[in-house]
Amino acid sequence: MKPEQSHSAGAVRGIFAPLGTFELDEQLVLREMCDAALEGDPDYVPALMALAESCTRSGEHERGLALDVRLSRLTPGNPVVWYNLGCSYSLVDDMEKSLDALRQALALGYDDFDFMLKDSDLAAVRRTREFKELLDAFRSRAKGGTEAQGTAPSGA
């Protein structure tokens, strides 16, 4: 599953399509709109996802992480949410939690292995031996090899 195939920030941007492409100043507008939507429904997943993505893109990694943790609790079966959580943990240099979240994303069906190899948010965790082992195990599973087991991350 690719990130844009699920409830993603892209879906929320579709709601706000008249704004066009987003630059830094437009990210502030997006955040204000998400904040307003969240005032009406604090658990509105598309707004939370857009806000988390915006925070991550602008370098507010701790806030993005907090939002991703919240999303993982609201939508525990969404592989994109777990993938994004893995990215957030990688960005704050928590490799163990990043690997746990990525393991859960893969167990739930996330399978864009090529994207995982080039996503800059995963640069730190990609340098670990465990990342390579995790990816190899799930690639093997995707090709009909041995089963790789996913478990919910302990820290989310």
ChimeraX commands (.cxc) that place a marker at each C-alpha (Angstrom):
marker #1 position 0.00,0.00,0.00 radius 0.5
marker #1 position 1.31,3.41,-0.91 radius 0.5
marker #1 position 0.85,6.34,1.46 radius 0.5
marker #1 position -1.53,8.12,-0.87 radius 0.5
marker #1 position -3.86,5.09,-1.00 radius 0.5
marker #1 position -5.24,5.58,2.50 radius 0.5
marker #1 position -6.41,8.40,4.75 radius 0.5
marker #1 position -3.47,10.65,4.18 radius 0.5
marker #1 position -2.68,14.30,4.22 radius 0.5
marker #1 position -3.26,14.15,0.47 radius 0.5
marker #1 position -6.90,13.33,1.12 radius 0.5
marker #1 position -7.25,16.35,3.36 radius 0.5
marker #1 position -5.47,18.56,0.84 radius 0.5
marker #1 position -8.18,17.44,-1.60 radius 0.5
marker #1 position -10.75,18.99,0.72 radius 0.5
marker #1 position -8.78,22.21,0.54 radius 0.5
marker #1 position -8.01,21.92,-3.20 radius 0.5
marker #1 position -8.72,25.58,-3.96 radius 0.5
marker #1 position -5.52,26.43,-2.11 radius 0.5
marker #1 position -3.44,24.67,-4.77 radius 0.5
marker #1 position 0.11,23.53,-4.08 radius 0.5
marker #1 position 1.50,24.05,-0.63 radius 0.5
marker #1 position 4.53,26.15,0.14 radius 0.5
marker #1 position 5.75,27.10,3.61 radius 0.5
marker #1 position 3.24,29.94,4.12 radius 0.5
marker #1 position 0.46,27.74,2.81 radius 0.5
marker #1 position 1.43,25.10,5.38 radius 0.5
marker #1 position 0.42,27.63,8.03 radius 0.5
marker #1 position -2.98,28.00,6.37 radius 0.5
marker #1 position -3.32,24.21,6.26 radius 0.5
marker #1 position -2.48,23.99,9.95 radius 0.5
marker #1 position -5.02,26.65,10.85 radius 0.5
marker #1 position -7.68,24.80,8.87 radius 0.5
marker #1 position -6.77,21.51,10.53 radius 0.5
marker #1 position -6.80,23.12,13.97 radius 0.5
marker #1 position -10.26,24.55,13.24 radius 0.5
marker #1 position -11.51,21.14,12.08 radius 0.5
marker #1 position -10.07,19.53,15.19 radius 0.5
marker #1 position -11.89,22.01,17.43 radius 0.5
marker #1 position -15.13,20.52,16.14 radius 0.5
marker #1 position -13.88,16.92,16.28 radius 0.5
marker #1 position -10.57,16.38,18.10 radius 0.5
marker #1 position -10.31,12.87,16.64 radius 0.5
marker #1 position -10.88,13.82,12.99 radius 0.5
marker #1 position -8.29,11.51,11.45 radius 0.5
marker #1 position -7.79,13.23,8.07 radius 0.5
marker #1 position -7.07,16.56,9.78 radius 0.5
marker #1 position -4.72,14.89,12.27 radius 0.5
marker #1 position -2.87,13.19,9.42 radius 0.5
marker #1 position -2.51,16.44,7.47 radius 0.5
marker #1 position -1.33,18.27,10.58 radius 0.5
marker #1 position 1.20,15.53,11.41 radius 0.5
marker #1 position 2.57,15.62,7.87 radius 0.5
marker #1 position 2.80,19.41,7.94 radius 0.5
marker #1 position 4.67,19.38,11.25 radius 0.5
marker #1 position 7.10,16.76,9.97 radius 0.5
marker #1 position 7.74,18.61,6.73 radius 0.5
marker #1 position 8.46,21.83,8.59 radius 0.5
marker #1 position 10.90,20.16,10.99 radius 0.5
marker #1 position 8.63,20.03,14.03 radius 0.5
marker #1 position 9.46,16.36,14.51 radius 0.5
marker #1 position 8.41,16.07,18.16 radius 0.5
marker #1 position 4.95,17.51,17.44 radius 0.5
marker #1 position 4.61,15.32,14.36 radius 0.5
marker #1 position 5.58,12.31,16.46 radius 0.5
marker #1 position 2.98,13.13,19.12 radius 0.5
marker #1 position 0.31,13.37,16.44 radius 0.5
marker #1 position 1.43,10.10,14.84 radius 0.5
marker #1 position 1.28,8.32,18.22 radius 0.5
marker #1 position -2.24,9.66,18.66 radius 0.5
marker #1 position -3.20,8.47,15.19 radius 0.5
marker #1 position -1.83,4.99,15.88 radius 0.5
marker #1 position -4.20,4.77,18.84 radius 0.5
marker #1 position -7.18,6.09,16.87 radius 0.5
marker #1 position -6.59,3.90,13.79 radius 0.5
marker #1 position -4.57,0.88,14.93 radius 0.5
marker #1 position -5.31,-1.09,11.77 radius 0.5
marker #1 position -4.05,1.53,9.32 radius 0.5
marker #1 position -0.66,0.55,7.88 radius 0.5
marker #1 position 0.07,4.07,6.63 radius 0.5
marker #1 position -0.36,5.48,10.13 radius 0.5
marker #1 position 2.16,2.95,11.46 radius 0.5
marker #1 position 4.53,3.69,8.58 radius 0.5
marker #1 position 4.35,7.41,9.36 radius 0.5
marker #1 position 4.93,6.65,13.03 radius 0.5
marker #1 position 8.05,4.69,12.06 radius 0.5
marker #1 position 9.23,7.70,10.08 radius 0.5
marker #1 position 8.62,10.03,13.01 radius 0.5
marker #1 position 10.55,7.84,15.41 radius 0.5
marker #1 position 13.42,7.66,12.93 radius 0.5
marker #1 position 13.45,11.45,12.68 radius 0.5
marker #1 position 13.89,11.74,16.46 radius 0.5
marker #1 position 16.54,8.98,16.49 radius 0.5
marker #1 position 14.51,6.35,18.34 radius 0.5
marker #1 position 15.50,3.39,16.19 radius 0.5
marker #1 position 13.89,0.70,18.36 radius 0.5
marker #1 position 10.46,2.33,18.25 radius 0.5
marker #1 position 10.90,3.16,14.58 radius 0.5
marker #1 position 11.56,-0.50,13.79 radius 0.5
marker #1 position 8.59,-1.58,15.94 radius 0.5
marker #1 position 6.24,0.79,14.09 radius 0.5
marker #1 position 7.59,-0.23,10.68 radius 0.5
marker #1 position 7.20,-3.89,11.62 radius 0.5
marker #1 position 3.55,-3.21,12.46 radius 0.5
marker #1 position 3.02,-1.28,9.21 radius 0.5
marker #1 position 4.40,-4.20,7.23 radius 0.5
marker #1 position 2.36,-6.73,9.22 radius 0.5
marker #1 position -0.77,-4.72,8.39 radius 0.5
marker #1 position 0.02,-4.81,4.67 radius 0.5
marker #1 position 2.28,-1.86,3.89 radius 0.5
marker #1 position 4.36,-3.11,0.98 radius 0.5
marker #1 position 6.01,-0.20,-0.82 radius 0.5
marker #1 position 9.52,-1.48,-0.15 radius 0.5
marker #1 position 11.07,0.73,-2.84 radius 0.5
marker #1 position 9.66,3.84,-1.20 radius 0.5
marker #1 position 11.00,2.72,2.17 radius 0.5
marker #1 position 14.48,2.59,0.64 radius 0.5
marker #1 position 14.36,6.20,-0.54 radius 0.5
marker #1 position 12.09,7.96,1.98 radius 0.5
marker #1 position 14.34,10.58,3.59 radius 0.5
marker #1 position 12.36,10.34,6.83 radius 0.5
marker #1 position 13.74,6.82,7.28 radius 0.5
marker #1 position 17.38,7.75,6.60 radius 0.5
marker #1 position 18.50,7.19,10.20 radius 0.5
marker #1 position 16.82,3.83,10.73 radius 0.5
marker #1 position 17.87,2.62,7.28 radius 0.5
marker #1 position 21.47,2.65,8.51 radius 0.5
marker #1 position 20.70,-0.10,11.03 radius 0.5
marker #1 position 21.25,-3.80,10.45 radius 0.5
marker #1 position 17.79,-4.44,11.91 radius 0.5
marker #1 position 16.11,-2.36,9.19 radius 0.5
marker #1 position 17.73,-4.44,6.47 radius 0.5
marker #1 position 16.72,-7.65,8.25 radius 0.5
marker #1 position 13.16,-6.41,8.69 radius 0.5
marker #1 position 12.84,-5.41,5.06 radius 0.5
marker #1 position 14.38,-8.69,3.85 radius 0.5
marker #1 position 11.98,-10.71,6.01 radius 0.5
marker #1 position 8.91,-8.93,4.69 radius 0.5
marker #1 position 10.12,-8.99,1.10 radius 0.5
marker #1 position 10.53,-12.74,1.46 radius 0.5
marker #1 position 7.03,-12.96,2.90 radius 0.5
marker #1 position 5.62,-10.89,0.03 radius 0.5
marker #1 position 7.22,-13.31,-2.42 radius 0.5
marker #1 position 5.65,-16.28,-0.61 radius 0.5
marker #1 position 8.61,-17.10,1.64 radius 0.5
marker #1 position 8.65,-17.48,5.39 radius 0.5
marker #1 position 6.16,-15.62,7.52 radius 0.5
marker #1 position 7.33,-12.48,9.28 radius 0.5
marker #1 position 5.41,-11.67,12.41 radius 0.5
marker #1 position 4.24,-8.18,13.31 radius 0.5
marker #1 position 3.42,-7.05,16.78 radius 0.5
marker #1 position 2.13,-3.80,18.09 radius 0.5
marker #1 position 4.94,-1.51,19.17 radius 0.5
marker #1 position 5.42,-1.35,22.89 radius 0.5
marker #1 position 5.86,2.41,23.12 radius 0.5
marker #1 position 2.89,3.64,21.10 radius 0.5
marker link #1:1,2 radius 0.2
marker link #1:2,3 radius 0.2
marker link #1:3,4 radius 0.2
marker link #1:4,5 radius 0.2
marker link #1:5,6 radius 0.2
marker link #1:6,7 radius 0.2
marker link #1:7,8 radius 0.2
marker link #1:8,9 radius 0.2
marker link #1:9,10 radius 0.2
marker link #1:10,11 radius 0.2
marker link #1:11,12 radius 0.2
marker link #1:12,13 radius 0.2
marker link #1:13,14 radius 0.2
marker link #1:14,15 radius 0.2
marker link #1:15,16 radius 0.2
marker link #1:16,17 radius 0.2
marker link #1:17,18 radius 0.2
marker link #1:18,19 radius 0.2
marker link #1:19,20 radius 0.2
marker link #1:20,21 radius 0.2
marker link #1:21,22 radius 0.2
marker link #1:22,23 radius 0.2
marker link #1:23,24 radius 0.2
marker link #1:24,25 radius 0.2
marker link #1:25,26 radius 0.2
marker link #1:26,27 radius 0.2
marker link #1:27,28 radius 0.2
marker link #1:28,29 radius 0.2
marker link #1:29,30 radius 0.2
marker link #1:30,31 radius 0.2
marker link #1:31,32 radius 0.2
marker link #1:32,33 radius 0.2
marker link #1:33,34 radius 0.2
marker link #1:34,35 radius 0.2
marker link #1:35,36 radius 0.2
marker link #1:36,37 radius 0.2
marker link #1:37,38 radius 0.2
marker link #1:38,39 radius 0.2
marker link #1:39,40 radius 0.2
marker link #1:40,41 radius 0.2
marker link #1:41,42 radius 0.2
marker link #1:42,43 radius 0.2
marker link #1:43,44 radius 0.2
marker link #1:44,45 radius 0.2
marker link #1:45,46 radius 0.2
marker link #1:46,47 radius 0.2
marker link #1:47,48 radius 0.2
marker link #1:48,49 radius 0.2
marker link #1:49,50 radius 0.2
marker link #1:50,51 radius 0.2
marker link #1:51,52 radius 0.2
marker link #1:52,53 radius 0.2
marker link #1:53,54 radius 0.2
marker link #1:54,55 radius 0.2
marker link #1:55,56 radius 0.2
marker link #1:56,57 radius 0.2
marker link #1:57,58 radius 0.2
marker link #1:58,59 radius 0.2
marker link #1:59,60 radius 0.2
marker link #1:60,61 radius 0.2
marker link #1:61,62 radius 0.2
marker link #1:62,63 radius 0.2
marker link #1:63,64 radius 0.2
marker link #1:64,65 radius 0.2
marker link #1:65,66 radius 0.2
marker link #1:66,67 radius 0.2
marker link #1:67,68 radius 0.2
marker link #1:68,69 radius 0.2
marker link #1:69,70 radius 0.2
marker link #1:70,71 radius 0.2
marker link #1:71,72 radius 0.2
marker link #1:72,73 radius 0.2
marker link #1:73,74 radius 0.2
marker link #1:74,75 radius 0.2
marker link #1:75,76 radius 0.2
marker link #1:76,77 radius 0.2
marker link #1:77,78 radius 0.2
marker link #1:78,79 radius 0.2
marker link #1:79,80 radius 0.2
marker link #1:80,81 radius 0.2
marker link #1:81,82 radius 0.2
marker link #1:82,83 radius 0.2
marker link #1:83,84 radius 0.2
marker link #1:84,85 radius 0.2
marker link #1:85,86 radius 0.2
marker link #1:86,87 radius 0.2
marker link #1:87,88 radius 0.2
marker link #1:88,89 radius 0.2
marker link #1:89,90 radius 0.2
marker link #1:90,91 radius 0.2
marker link #1:91,92 radius 0.2
marker link #1:92,93 radius 0.2
marker link #1:93,94 radius 0.2
marker link #1:94,95 radius 0.2
marker link #1:95,96 radius 0.2
marker link #1:96,97 radius 0.2
marker link #1:97,98 radius 0.2
marker link #1:98,99 radius 0.2
marker link #1:99,100 radius 0.2
marker link #1:100,101 radius 0.2
marker link #1:101,102 radius 0.2
marker link #1:102,103 radius 0.2
marker link #1:103,104 radius 0.2
marker link #1:104,105 radius 0.2
marker link #1:105,106 radius 0.2
marker link #1:106,107 radius 0.2
marker link #1:107,108 radius 0.2
marker link #1:108,109 radius 0.2
marker link #1:109,110 radius 0.2
marker link #1:110,111 radius 0.2
marker link #1:111,112 radius 0.2
marker link #1:112,113 radius 0.2
marker link #1:113,114 radius 0.2
marker link #1:114,115 radius 0.2
marker link #1:115,116 radius 0.2
marker link #1:116,117 radius 0.2
marker link #1:117,118 radius 0.2
marker link #1:118,119 radius 0.2
marker link #1:119,120 radius 0.2
marker link #1:120,121 radius 0.2
marker link #1:121,122 radius 0.2
marker link #1:122,123 radius 0.2
marker link #1:123,124 radius 0.2
marker link #1:124,125 radius 0.2
marker link #1:125,126 radius 0.2
marker link #1:126,127 radius 0.2
marker link #1:127,128 radius 0.2
marker link #1:128,129 radius 0.2
marker link #1:129,130 radius 0.2
marker link #1:130,131 radius 0.2
marker link #1:131,132 radius 0.2
marker link #1:132,133 radius 0.2
marker link #1:133,134 radius 0.2
marker link #1:134,135 radius 0.2
marker link #1:135,136 radius 0.2
marker link #1:136,137 radius 0.2
marker link #1:137,138 radius 0.2
marker link #1:138,139 radius 0.2
marker link #1:139,140 radius 0.2
marker link #1:140,141 radius 0.2
marker link #1:141,142 radius 0.2
marker link #1:142,143 radius 0.2
marker link #1:143,144 radius 0.2
marker link #1:144,145 radius 0.2
marker link #1:145,146 radius 0.2
marker link #1:146,147 radius 0.2
marker link #1:147,148 radius 0.2
marker link #1:148,149 radius 0.2
marker link #1:149,150 radius 0.2
marker link #1:150,151 radius 0.2
marker link #1:151,152 radius 0.2
marker link #1:152,153 radius 0.2
marker link #1:153,154 radius 0.2
marker link #1:154,155 radius 0.2
marker link #1:155,156 radius 0.2
view
